C-alpha cells in the first residue's frame, strides 16, 4: 500500500498531443432535393340581377288592347308585323340570384434540386 501511495505522488500530469490533419486539399458535394405540393380549390359563384328582354325582327309586342307593350307587362302578346317577310323573336328571362357556379380543383407540384460543391485546402 505504501508503494502505491508513493507511486501516486510522483505521477506527472498527462498532456495532449497536437494533432495535424493528414490531408492538404479536399472537396465535398451536397445535393438537396425538395418537393412542394400545393392543392388548390377555387369555388366561384356569380350572381346577377333580374333580366327580362326581347329582341326580334319583324315583330312587335302588344298588350290586350293592341297598344305597344313591354315584355314584362302582364298579358303581352307578340305579333308578326308583315307575314310575307321572315321574322325572328328572342326572349330572355332570368330571375335575380345565382347565375353561374364554377368549381376548380388543381394540384401544383414543384421539384427543386440544389447541388453544392465545397473545395478546401490546408
C-alpha positions in Angstrom: 0.0 0.0 0.0 2.9 2.3 0.8 4.3 1.8 -2.7 1.0 2.6 -4.3 0.8 5.9 -2.4 4.3 6.8 -3.4 3.6 6.0 -7.0 0.5 8.3 -7.0 2.5 11.1 -5.5 5.3 11.1 -8.1 3.0 10.7 -11.2 3.2 13.5 -13.7 0.1 15.2 -15.2 -1.0 14.0 -18.6 -0.7 16.3 -21.6 -2.4 16.1 -25.0 -0.5 15.9 -28.3 -1.3 18.3 -31.0 -3.0 16.7 -34.0 -2.4 17.9 -37.5 -4.6 16.8 -40.4 -3.4 14.2 -42.9 -4.8 16.0 -46.0 -3.8 19.0 -47.9 -6.9 19.5 -50.1 -10.4 18.1 -50.4 -13.9 18.7 -51.6 -17.4 17.9 -50.6 -20.5 17.7 -52.8 -24.0 18.1 -51.3 -27.3 17.5 -53.2 -30.6 18.7 -51.7 -33.9 17.7 -53.4 -37.2 19.2 -52.3 -40.8 18.6 -53.4 -43.6 21.1 -52.8 -47.2 20.1 -53.4 -49.9 22.8 -53.4 -53.5 21.7 -53.6 -55.9 24.5 -54.5 -59.7 24.5 -54.6 -61.4 27.6 -56.1 -65.2 27.8 -55.8 -66.7 30.7 -57.7 -70.4 31.8 -57.6 -71.7 34.6 -59.8 -74.9 36.4 -59.0 -76.9 38.6 -61.3 -80.0 40.8 -61.4 -83.3 40.0 -63.0 -83.4 40.2 -66.8 -86.5 40.5 -68.9 -85.9 41.5 -72.5 -86.9 40.6 -76.0 -85.4 41.2 -79.4 -86.8 40.5 -82.8 -87.1 41.3 -86.5 -90.5 42.0 -88.0 -92.1 41.5 -84.5 -94.0 43.9 -82.2 -95.2 43.4 -78.6 -98.7 44.5 -77.8 -101.0 44.3 -74.8 -104.5 43.0 -74.7 -105.8 46.3 -76.2 -103.3 46.2 -79.1 -101.1 49.0 -77.8 -97.3 48.7 -77.8 -96.2 46.9 -74.7 -93.1 45.8 -72.7 -92.2 42.1 -72.3 -92.6 42.3 -68.5 -96.2 43.5 -68.8 -98.9 41.0 -67.9 -100.6 39.7 -71.0 -98.0 40.8 -73.6 -98.5 39.2 -77.0 -96.1 39.2 -79.9 -97.4 39.8 -83.4 -95.6 39.5 -86.8 -95.7 42.9 -88.5 -95.6 41.6 -92.1 -96.4 37.9 -92.6 -94.7 38.0 -96.1 -91.3 38.7 -94.6 -89.0 36.5 -92.4 -89.3 37.1 -88.7 -87.2 36.3 -85.6 -88.0 36.5 -81.9 -85.7 36.1 -78.9 -87.0 36.3 -75.3 -84.6 36.3 -72.4 -86.0 36.0 -68.9 -83.8 35.3 -65.8 -84.7 35.8 -62.1 -82.2 37.6 -59.8 -79.9 35.3 -57.9 -77.2 32.7 -58.6 -76.3 32.7 -62.3 -73.2 30.5 -62.5 -71.1 28.2 -60.3 -67.5 27.2 -61.2 -65.6 24.7 -59.1 -61.9 24.3 -59.9 -59.6 21.8 -58.2 -55.9 21.7 -59.2 -52.7 20.4 -57.8 -49.3 22.0 -58.5 -46.1 20.0 -57.8 -42.8 21.8 -57.8 -39.5 19.8 -57.6 -36.2 21.6 -56.8 -32.6 20.2 -56.8 -29.7 22.2 -55.4 -26.1 20.9 -55.9 -23.3 22.5 -53.7 -19.6 21.9 -54.2 -17.2 23.0 -51.4 -13.4 22.9 -52.0 -11.0 23.4 -49.2 -7.2 23.2 -48.5 -4.8 23.5 -45.7 
